[in-house]
Amino acid sequence: MKKSDCAGCENNFYNGGNPYNVAECWSFKTAILIKRKRVHINQMPPWTQKPTSMPSCYHEKQYVFINGDRTC
């Protein structure tokens, strides 16, 4: 994992670019890259988008992240 994998995550703020001198997100050391689908909270099934690799701890407002093989 690289910190560039965290781009777009809400907690990426804590990976150095903050005024509080916090150099690393608390989840970074234990995170692994996994294939997940990014699903908007208003999107109805089936979820046909392709899964992408992202950190296991990744989160973003208005979205949920599900296992790559799920369709509903």
Distance bins in CASP14 RR format, pairs under 12 A and 6 or more apart:
PFRMAT RR
TARGET T0000
AUTHOR 0000-0000-0000
RMODE 2
METHOD distances of the structure
MODEL  1
1 9 0 0 0 0 0 1 0 0 0 0 0
1 15 0 0 0 0 0 1 0 0 0 0 0
1 24 0 0 0 0 0 1 0 0 0 0 0
1 25 0 0 0 0 0 1 0 0 0 0 0
1 27 0 0 0 0 0 1 0 0 0 0 0
1 28 1 0 0 1 0 0 0 0 0 0 0
1 29 0 0 0 0 1 0 0 0 0 0 0
1 30 0 0 0 0 1 0 0 0 0 0 0
1 31 1 0 1 0 0 0 0 0 0 0 0
1 32 1 0 0 1 0 0 0 0 0 0 0
1 33 1 0 0 1 0 0 0 0 0 0 0
1 34 0 0 0 0 0 1 0 0 0 0 0
1 53 0 0 0 0 0 1 0 0 0 0 0
1 54 0 0 0 0 0 1 0 0 0 0 0
1 55 1 0 0 1 0 0 0 0 0 0 0
1 56 0 0 0 0 1 0 0 0 0 0 0
1 57 0 0 0 0 0 1 0 0 0 0 0
1 58 0 0 0 0 0 1 0 0 0 0 0
2 12 0 0 0 0 0 1 0 0 0 0 0
2 15 0 0 0 0 0 1 0 0 0 0 0
2 28 0 0 0 0 1 0 0 0 0 0 0
2 31 0 0 0 0 0 1 0 0 0 0 0
2 33 0 0 0 0 1 0 0 0 0 0 0
2 53 0 0 0 0 0 1 0 0 0 0 0
2 55 0 0 0 0 1 0 0 0 0 0 0
3 9 0 0 0 0 0 1 0 0 0 0 0
3 11 0 0 0 0 0 1 0 0 0 0 0
3 12 1 0 0 1 0 0 0 0 0 0 0
3 13 0 0 0 0 0 1 0 0 0 0 0
3 14 0 0 0 0 0 1 0 0 0 0 0
3 15 1 0 1 0 0 0 0 0 0 0 0
3 16 0 0 0 0 1 0 0 0 0 0 0
3 17 0 0 0 0 0 1 0 0 0 0 0
3 23 0 0 0 0 1 0 0 0 0 0 0
3 24 1 0 0 1 0 0 0 0 0 0 0
3 25 0 0 0 0 1 0 0 0 0 0 0
3 27 0 0 0 0 0 1 0 0 0 0 0
3 28 1 0 0 1 0 0 0 0 0 0 0
3 29 0 0 0 0 0 1 0 0 0 0 0
3 31 0 0 0 0 0 1 0 0 0 0 0
3 55 0 0 0 0 1 0 0 0 0 0 0
4 12 0 0 0 0 1 0 0 0 0 0 0
4 15 0 0 0 0 1 0 0 0 0 0 0
4 28 0 0 0 0 0 1 0 0 0 0 0
4 33 0 0 0 0 0 1 0 0 0 0 0
4 54 0 0 0 0 0 1 0 0 0 0 0
4 55 0 0 0 0 0 1 0 0 0 0 0
5 12 0 0 0 0 1 0 0 0 0 0 0
5 15 0 0 0 0 0 1 0 0 0 0 0
5 25 0 0 0 0 0 1 0 0 0 0 0
5 27 0 0 0 0 0 1 0 0 0 0 0
5 28 0 0 0 0 1 0 0 0 0 0 0
5 31 0 0 0 0 1 0 0 0 0 0 0
5 32 0 0 0 0 0 1 0 0 0 0 0
5 33 1 0 0 1 0 0 0 0 0 0 0
5 34 0 0 0 0 0 1 0 0 0 0 0
5 52 0 0 0 0 0 1 0 0 0 0 0
5 53 1 0 0 1 0 0 0 0 0 0 0
5 54 1 0 0 1 0 0 0 0 0 0 0
5 55 1 0 1 0 0 0 0 0 0 0 0
5 56 0 0 0 0 0 1 0 0 0 0 0
5 57 0 0 0 0 0 1 0 0 0 0 0
5 58 0 0 0 0 1 0 0 0 0 0 0
6 12 1 0 1 0 0 0 0 0 0 0 0
6 13 0 0 0 0 1 0 0 0 0 0 0
6 14 0 0 0 0 1 0 0 0 0 0 0
6 15 1 0 1 0 0 0 0 0 0 0 0
6 16 0 0 0 0 0 1 0 0 0 0 0
6 17 0 0 0 0 0 1 0 0 0 0 0
6 24 0 0 0 0 1 0 0 0 0 0 0
6 25 1 0 0 1 0 0 0 0 0 0 0
6 27 0 0 0 0 1 0 0 0 0 0 0
6 28 1 0 0 1 0 0 0 0 0 0 0
6 31 0 0 0 0 1 0 0 0 0 0 0
6 33 0 0 0 0 0 1 0 0 0 0 0
6 54 0 0 0 0 1 0 0 0 0 0 0
6 55 1 0 0 1 0 0 0 0 0 0 0
6 56 0 0 0 0 0 1 0 0 0 0 0
6 57 0 0 0 0 1 0 0 0 0 0 0
6 58 1 0 0 1 0 0 0 0 0 0 0
6 59 0 0 0 0 0 1 0 0 0 0 0
6 60 0 0 0 0 0 1 0 0 0 0 0
7 13 0 0 0 0 0 1 0 0 0 0 0
7 15 0 0 0 0 1 0 0 0 0 0 0
7 54 0 0 0 0 1 0 0 0 0 0 0
7 55 0 0 0 0 0 1 0 0 0 0 0
7 58 0 0 0 0 1 0 0 0 0 0 0
7 60 0 0 0 0 0 1 0 0 0 0 0
8 15 0 0 0 0 0 1 0 0 0 0 0
8 25 0 0 0 0 0 1 0 0 0 0 0
8 38 0 0 0 0 0 1 0 0 0 0 0
8 54 0 0 0 0 1 0 0 0 0 0 0
8 55 0 0 0 0 0 1 0 0 0 0 0
8 58 1 0 0 1 0 0 0 0 0 0 0
8 59 0 0 0 0 1 0 0 0 0 0 0
8 60 1 0 0 1 0 0 0 0 0 0 0
8 61 0 0 0 0 0 1 0 0 0 0 0
8 63 0 0 0 0 0 1 0 0 0 0 0
9 15 0 0 0 0 1 0 0 0 0 0 0
9 25 1 0 0 1 0 0 0 0 0 0 0
9 27 0 0 0 0 1 0 0 0 0 0 0
9 28 0 0 0 0 0 1 0 0 0 0 0
9 31 0 0 0 0 1 0 0 0 0 0 0
9 38 0 0 0 0 0 1 0 0 0 0 0
9 54 0 0 0 0 1 0 0 0 0 0 0
9 55 1 0 0 1 0 0 0 0 0 0 0
9 56 0 0 0 0 0 1 0 0 0 0 0
9 57 1 0 0 1 0 0 0 0 0 0 0
9 58 1 0 1 0 0 0 0 0 0 0 0
9 59 1 0 0 1 0 0 0 0 0 0 0
9 60 1 0 0 1 0 0 0 0 0 0 0
9 61 0 0 0 0 0 1 0 0 0 0 0
9 63 0 0 0 0 0 1 0 0 0 0 0
9 65 0 0 0 0 0 1 0 0 0 0 0
10 25 0 0 0 0 1 0 0 0 0 0 0
10 27 0 0 0 0 0 1 0 0 0 0 0
10 55 0 0 0 0 0 1 0 0 0 0 0
10 57 0 0 0 0 0 1 0 0 0 0 0
10 58 0 0 0 0 1 0 0 0 0 0 0
10 59 1 0 1 0 0 0 0 0 0 0 0
10 60 1 0 0 1 0 0 0 0 0 0 0
10 61 1 0 0 1 0 0 0 0 0 0 0
10 62 0 0 0 0 0 1 0 0 0 0 0
10 63 0 0 0 0 0 1 0 0 0 0 0
11 17 0 0 0 0 0 1 0 0 0 0 0
11 18 0 0 0 0 0 1 0 0 0 0 0
11 22 0 0 0 0 0 1 0 0 0 0 0
11 24 0 0 0 0 0 1 0 0 0 0 0
11 25 1 0 1 0 0 0 0 0 0 0 0
11 26 1 0 0 1 0 0 0 0 0 0 0
11 27 1 0 0 1 0 0 0 0 0 0 0
11 28 0 0 0 0 1 0 0 0 0 0 0
11 31 0 0 0 0 0 1 0 0 0 0 0
11 55 0 0 0 0 1 0 0 0 0 0 0
11 57 1 0 0 1 0 0 0 0 0 0 0
11 58 0 0 0 0 1 0 0 0 0 0 0
11 59 1 0 0 1 0 0 0 0 0 0 0
11 60 0 0 0 0 1 0 0 0 0 0 0
11 61 0 0 0 0 0 1 0 0 0 0 0
12 18 0 0 0 0 1 0 0 0 0 0 0
12 22 0 0 0 0 0 1 0 0 0 0 0
12 24 0 0 0 0 0 1 0 0 0 0 0
12 25 1 0 0 1 0 0 0 0 0 0 0
12 27 0 0 0 0 0 1 0 0 0 0 0
12 28 0 0 0 0 1 0 0 0 0 0 0
12 31 0 0 0 0 0 1 0 0 0 0 0
12 54 0 0 0 0 0 1 0 0 0 0 0
12 55 0 0 0 0 1 0 0 0 0 0 0
12 57 0 0 0 0 0 1 0 0 0 0 0
12 58 0 0 0 0 1 0 0 0 0 0 0
12 59 0 0 0 0 0 1 0 0 0 0 0
12 60 0 0 0 0 1 0 0 0 0 0 0
13 19 0 0 0 0 0 1 0 0 0 0 0
13 20 0 0 0 0 1 0 0 0 0 0 0
13 22 0 0 0 0 1 0 0 0 0 0 0
13 23 0 0 0 0 0 1 0 0 0 0 0
13 24 0 0 0 0 0 1 0 0 0 0 0
13 25 0 0 0 0 1 0 0 0 0 0 0
13 26 0 0 0 0 0 1 0 0 0 0 0
14 20 0 0 0 0 1 0 0 0 0 0 0
14 21 0 0 0 0 0 1 0 0 0 0 0
14 22 1 0 1 0 0 0 0 0 0 0 0
14 23 0 0 0 0 1 0 0 0 0 0 0
14 24 1 0 0 1 0 0 0 0 0 0 0
14 25 1 0 1 0 0 0 0 0 0 0 0
14 26 1 0 0 1 0 0 0 0 0 0 0
14 27 0 0 0 0 1 0 0 0 0 0 0
14 28 0 0 0 0 1 0 0 0 0 0 0
14 57 0 0 0 0 0 1 0 0 0 0 0
15 22 0 0 0 0 1 0 0 0 0 0 0
15 23 1 0 0 1 0 0 0 0 0 0 0
15 24 1 0 0 1 0 0 0 0 0 0 0
15 25 1 0 1 0 0 0 0 0 0 0 0
15 26 0 0 0 0 0 1 0 0 0 0 0
15 27 0 0 0 0 0 1 0 0 0 0 0
15 28 1 0 0 1 0 0 0 0 0 0 0
15 29 0 0 0 0 0 1 0 0 0 0 0
15 31 0 0 0 0 0 1 0 0 0 0 0
15 55 0 0 0 0 0 1 0 0 0 0 0
15 57 0 0 0 0 0 1 0 0 0 0 0
16 22 1 0 0 1 0 0 0 0 0 0 0
16 23 1 0 1 0 0 0 0 0 0 0 0
16 24 1 0 0 1 0 0 0 0 0 0 0
16 25 0 0 0 0 1 0 0 0 0 0 0
16 28 0 0 0 0 0 1 0 0 0 0 0
17 23 0 0 0 0 1 0 0 0 0 0 0
17 24 0 0 0 0 0 1 0 0 0 0 0
17 25 0 0 0 0 0 1 0 0 0 0 0
18 24 0 0 0 0 0 1 0 0 0 0 0
18 25 0 0 0 0 0 1 0 0 0 0 0
22 28 0 0 0 0 0 1 0 0 0 0 0
23 29 0 0 0 0 0 1 0 0 0 0 0
24 30 0 0 0 0 0 1 0 0 0 0 0
24 31 0 0 0 0 0 1 0 0 0 0 0
25 31 0 0 0 0 1 0 0 0 0 0 0
25 55 0 0 0 0 1 0 0 0 0 0 0
25 57 1 0 0 1 0 0 0 0 0 0 0
25 58 0 0 0 0 0 1 0 0 0 0 0
25 59 0 0 0 0 0 1 0 0 0 0 0
26 57 0 0 0 0 1 0 0 0 0 0 0
27 55 1 0 0 1 0 0 0 0 0 0 0
27 56 0 0 0 0 1 0 0 0 0 0 0
27 57 1 1 0 0 0 0 0 0 0 0 0
27 58 0 0 0 0 1 0 0 0 0 0 0
27 59 0 0 0 0 1 0 0 0 0 0 0
28 55 0 0 0 0 1 0 0 0 0 0 0
28 56 0 0 0 0 0 1 0 0 0 0 0
28 57 1 0 0 1 0 0 0 0 0 0 0
28 58 0 0 0 0 0 1 0 0 0 0 0
29 55 0 0 0 0 0 1 0 0 0 0 0
29 56 0 0 0 0 0 1 0 0 0 0 0
29 57 0 0 0 0 0 1 0 0 0 0 0
30 55 0 0 0 0 1 0 0 0 0 0 0
30 56 0 0 0 0 1 0 0 0 0 0 0
30 57 1 0 0 1 0 0 0 0 0 0 0
31 53 0 0 0 0 0 1 0 0 0 0 0
31 54 0 0 0 0 1 0 0 0 0 0 0
31 55 1 0 1 0 0 0 0 0 0 0 0
31 56 1 0 1 0 0 0 0 0 0 0 0
31 57 1 0 1 0 0 0 0 0 0 0 0
31 58 1 0 0 1 0 0 0 0 0 0 0
31 59 0 0 0 0 0 1 0 0 0 0 0
32 53 0 0 0 0 1 0 0 0 0 0 0
32 54 0 0 0 0 0 1 0 0 0 0 0
32 55 1 0 0 1 0 0 0 0 0 0 0
32 56 1 0 1 0 0 0 0 0 0 0 0
32 57 0 0 0 0 1 0 0 0 0 0 0
32 58 0 0 0 0 0 1 0 0 0 0 0
33 51 0 0 0 0 0 1 0 0 0 0 0
33 52 0 0 0 0 1 0 0 0 0 0 0
33 53 1 0 1 0 0 0 0 0 0 0 0
33 54 1 0 0 1 0 0 0 0 0 0 0
33 55 1 0 0 1 0 0 0 0 0 0 0
33 56 1 0 0 1 0 0 0 0 0 0 0
33 57 0 0 0 0 0 1 0 0 0 0 0
33 58 0 0 0 0 1 0 0 0 0 0 0
34 51 0 0 0 0 1 0 0 0 0 0 0
34 52 0 0 0 0 1 0 0 0 0 0 0
34 53 1 0 0 1 0 0 0 0 0 0 0
34 54 1 0 0 1 0 0 0 0 0 0 0
34 55 1 0 0 1 0 0 0 0 0 0 0
34 56 1 0 1 0 0 0 0 0 0 0 0
34 57 0 0 0 0 0 1 0 0 0 0 0
34 58 0 0 0 0 1 0 0 0 0 0 0
34 65 0 0 0 0 1 0 0 0 0 0 0
34 66 0 0 0 0 0 1 0 0 0 0 0
34 67 0 0 0 0 1 0 0 0 0 0 0
34 68 0 0 0 0 1 0 0 0 0 0 0
34 69 0 0 0 0 0 1 0 0 0 0 0
35 49 0 0 0 0 0 1 0 0 0 0 0
35 50 0 0 0 0 1 0 0 0 0 0 0
35 51 1 0 1 0 0 0 0 0 0 0 0
35 52 1 0 0 1 0 0 0 0 0 0 0
35 53 1 0 1 0 0 0 0 0 0 0 0
35 54 0 0 0 0 1 0 0 0 0 0 0
35 55 0 0 0 0 0 1 0 0 0 0 0
35 56 0 0 0 0 0 1 0 0 0 0 0
35 58 0 0 0 0 0 1 0 0 0 0 0
35 65 0 0 0 0 0 1 0 0 0 0 0
35 66 0 0 0 0 0 1 0 0 0 0 0
35 67 1 0 0 1 0 0 0 0 0 0 0
35 68 1 0 1 0 0 0 0 0 0 0 0
35 69 0 0 0 0 1 0 0 0 0 0 0
35 70 0 0 0 0 0 1 0 0 0 0 0
36 47 0 0 0 0 0 1 0 0 0 0 0
36 49 0 0 0 0 0 1 0 0 0 0 0
36 50 0 0 0 0 0 1 0 0 0 0 0
36 51 1 0 1 0 0 0 0 0 0 0 0
36 52 1 0 0 1 0 0 0 0 0 0 0
36 53 0 0 0 0 1 0 0 0 0 0 0
36 54 1 0 1 0 0 0 0 0 0 0 0
36 55 0 0 0 0 1 0 0 0 0 0 0
36 56 0 0 0 0 1 0 0 0 0 0 0
36 57 0 0 0 0 0 1 0 0 0 0 0
36 58 1 0 0 1 0 0 0 0 0 0 0
36 59 0 0 0 0 0 1 0 0 0 0 0
36 60 0 0 0 0 0 1 0 0 0 0 0
36 63 0 0 0 0 0 1 0 0 0 0 0
36 64 0 0 0 0 1 0 0 0 0 0 0
36 65 1 0 1 0 0 0 0 0 0 0 0
36 66 1 0 0 1 0 0 0 0 0 0 0
36 67 1 0 0 1 0 0 0 0 0 0 0
36 68 1 0 1 0 0 0 0 0 0 0 0
36 69 0 0 0 0 0 1 0 0 0 0 0
36 70 0 0 0 0 1 0 0 0 0 0 0
37 43 0 0 0 0 1 0 0 0 0 0 0
37 45 0 0 0 0 0 1 0 0 0 0 0
37 46 0 0 0 0 0 1 0 0 0 0 0
37 47 1 0 1 0 0 0 0 0 0 0 0
37 48 0 0 0 0 1 0 0 0 0 0 0
37 49 1 0 1 0 0 0 0 0 0 0 0
37 50 1 0 0 1 0 0 0 0 0 0 0
37 51 1 0 1 0 0 0 0 0 0 0 0
37 52 1 0 0 1 0 0 0 0 0 0 0
37 53 0 0 0 0 0 1 0 0 0 0 0
37 54 0 0 0 0 1 0 0 0 0 0 0
37 58 0 0 0 0 0 1 0 0 0 0 0
37 63 0 0 0 0 1 0 0 0 0 0 0
37 64 0 0 0 0 1 0 0 0 0 0 0
37 65 1 0 0 1 0 0 0 0 0 0 0
37 66 1 0 1 0 0 0 0 0 0 0 0
37 67 1 0 0 1 0 0 0 0 0 0 0
37 68 1 0 1 0 0 0 0 0 0 0 0
37 69 0 0 0 0 1 0 0 0 0 0 0
37 70 1 0 0 1 0 0 0 0 0 0 0
37 71 0 0 0 0 1 0 0 0 0 0 0
37 72 0 0 0 0 0 1 0 0 0 0 0
38 47 0 0 0 0 1 0 0 0 0 0 0
38 49 1 0 0 1 0 0 0 0 0 0 0
38 50 0 0 0 0 1 0 0 0 0 0 0
38 51 0 0 0 0 1 0 0 0 0 0 0
38 52 1 0 0 1 0 0 0 0 0 0 0
38 53 0 0 0 0 0 1 0 0 0 0 0
38 54 1 0 0 1 0 0 0 0 0 0 0
38 58 0 0 0 0 1 0 0 0 0 0 0
38 59 0 0 0 0 0 1 0 0 0 0 0
38 60 1 0 0 1 0 0 0 0 0 0 0
38 62 0 0 0 0 0 1 0 0 0 0 0
38 63 1 0 1 0 0 0 0 0 0 0 0
38 64 0 0 0 0 1 0 0 0 0 0 0
38 65 1 0 1 0 0 0 0 0 0 0 0
38 66 0 0 0 0 1 0 0 0 0 0 0
38 68 0 0 0 0 0 1 0 0 0 0 0
39 45 0 0 0 0 1 0 0 0 0 0 0
39 46 0 0 0 0 0 1 0 0 0 0 0
39 47 1 0 1 0 0 0 0 0 0 0 0
39 48 0 0 0 0 0 1 0 0 0 0 0
39 49 1 0 0 1 0 0 0 0 0 0 0
39 51 0 0 0 0 0 1 0 0 0 0 0
39 52 0 0 0 0 0 1 0 0 0 0 0
39 60 0 0 0 0 0 1 0 0 0 0 0
39 62 0 0 0 0 0 1 0 0 0 0 0
39 63 1 0 0 1 0 0 0 0 0 0 0
39 64 1 0 1 0 0 0 0 0 0 0 0
39 65 1 0 0 1 0 0 0 0 0 0 0
39 66 1 0 1 0 0 0 0 0 0 0 0
39 67 0 0 0 0 0 1 0 0 0 0 0
39 68 0 0 0 0 0 1 0 0 0 0 0
39 70 0 0 0 0 1 0 0 0 0 0 0
39 71 0 0 0 0 0 1 0 0 0 0 0
39 72 0 0 0 0 0 1 0 0 0 0 0
40 47 0 0 0 0 1 0 0 0 0 0 0
40 49 0 0 0 0 1 0 0 0 0 0 0
40 60 0 0 0 0 1 0 0 0 0 0 0
40 61 0 0 0 0 0 1 0 0 0 0 0
40 62 1 0 0 1 0 0 0 0 0 0 0
40 63 1 0 1 0 0 0 0 0 0 0 0
40 64 0 0 0 0 1 0 0 0 0 0 0
40 65 0 0 0 0 0 1 0 0 0 0 0
40 66 0 0 0 0 0 1 0 0 0 0 0
41 47 0 0 0 0 0 1 0 0 0 0 0
41 60 0 0 0 0 0 1 0 0 0 0 0
41 61 0 0 0 0 1 0 0 0 0 0 0
41 62 1 0 1 0 0 0 0 0 0 0 0
41 63 1 0 0 1 0 0 0 0 0 0 0
41 64 1 0 0 1 0 0 0 0 0 0 0
41 65 0 0 0 0 0 1 0 0 0 0 0
41 66 0 0 0 0 0 1 0 0 0 0 0
42 62 0 0 0 0 1 0 0 0 0 0 0
42 63 0 0 0 0 0 1 0 0 0 0 0
42 64 0 0 0 0 0 1 0 0 0 0 0
43 49 0 0 0 0 1 0 0 0 0 0 0
43 62 0 0 0 0 0 1 0 0 0 0 0
43 63 0 0 0 0 1 0 0 0 0 0 0
43 64 0 0 0 0 1 0 0 0 0 0 0
43 66 0 0 0 0 0 1 0 0 0 0 0
43 71 0 0 0 0 0 1 0 0 0 0 0
43 72 0 0 0 0 0 1 0 0 0 0 0
44 71 0 0 0 0 0 1 0 0 0 0 0
44 72 0 0 0 0 1 0 0 0 0 0 0
45 66 0 0 0 0 0 1 0 0 0 0 0
45 70 0 0 0 0 1 0 0 0 0 0 0
45 71 1 0 0 1 0 0 0 0 0 0 0
45 72 1 1 0 0 0 0 0 0 0 0 0
46 66 0 0 0 0 0 1 0 0 0 0 0
46 70 0 0 0 0 1 0 0 0 0 0 0
46 71 1 0 1 0 0 0 0 0 0 0 0
46 72 1 0 1 0 0 0 0 0 0 0 0
47 63 0 0 0 0 0 1 0 0 0 0 0
47 64 0 0 0 0 1 0 0 0 0 0 0
47 65 0 0 0 0 0 1 0 0 0 0 0
47 66 1 0 0 1 0 0 0 0 0 0 0
47 67 0 0 0 0 0 1 0 0 0 0 0
47 68 0 0 0 0 1 0 0 0 0 0 0
47 69 0 0 0 0 0 1 0 0 0 0 0
47 70 1 0 0 1 0 0 0 0 0 0 0
47 71 1 0 1 0 0 0 0 0 0 0 0
47 72 1 0 0 1 0 0 0 0 0 0 0
48 68 0 0 0 0 0 1 0 0 0 0 0
48 70 0 0 0 0 0 1 0 0 0 0 0
48 71 1 0 0 1 0 0 0 0 0 0 0
48 72 0 0 0 0 0 1 0 0 0 0 0
49 63 0 0 0 0 0 1 0 0 0 0 0
49 65 0 0 0 0 0 1 0 0 0 0 0
49 66 0 0 0 0 0 1 0 0 0 0 0
49 68 0 0 0 0 1 0 0 0 0 0 0
49 70 0 0 0 0 0 1 0 0 0 0 0
49 71 0 0 0 0 0 1 0 0 0 0 0
50 68 0 0 0 0 1 0 0 0 0 0 0
50 69 0 0 0 0 0 1 0 0 0 0 0
50 71 0 0 0 0 0 1 0 0 0 0 0
51 65 0 0 0 0 1 0 0 0 0 0 0
51 66 0 0 0 0 1 0 0 0 0 0 0
51 67 1 0 0 1 0 0 0 0 0 0 0
51 68 1 1 0 0 0 0 0 0 0 0 0
51 69 1 0 0 1 0 0 0 0 0 0 0
51 70 0 0 0 0 1 0 0 0 0 0 0
51 71 0 0 0 0 0 1 0 0 0 0 0
52 58 0 0 0 0 0 1 0 0 0 0 0
52 65 0 0 0 0 1 0 0 0 0 0 0
52 66 0 0 0 0 0 1 0 0 0 0 0
52 68 0 0 0 0 1 0 0 0 0 0 0
53 65 0 0 0 0 0 1 0 0 0 0 0
53 68 0 0 0 0 0 1 0 0 0 0 0
54 60 0 0 0 0 1 0 0 0 0 0 0
54 63 0 0 0 0 0 1 0 0 0 0 0
54 65 1 0 0 1 0 0 0 0 0 0 0
54 66 0 0 0 0 0 1 0 0 0 0 0
54 68 0 0 0 0 0 1 0 0 0 0 0
55 65 0 0 0 0 1 0 0 0 0 0 0
56 65 0 0 0 0 1 0 0 0 0 0 0
56 67 0 0 0 0 0 1 0 0 0 0 0
57 65 0 0 0 0 1 0 0 0 0 0 0
58 64 0 0 0 0 0 1 0 0 0 0 0
58 65 1 0 0 1 0 0 0 0 0 0 0
59 65 1 0 0 1 0 0 0 0 0 0 0
64 70 0 0 0 0 0 1 0 0 0 0 0
66 72 0 0 0 0 1 0 0 0 0 0 0
END
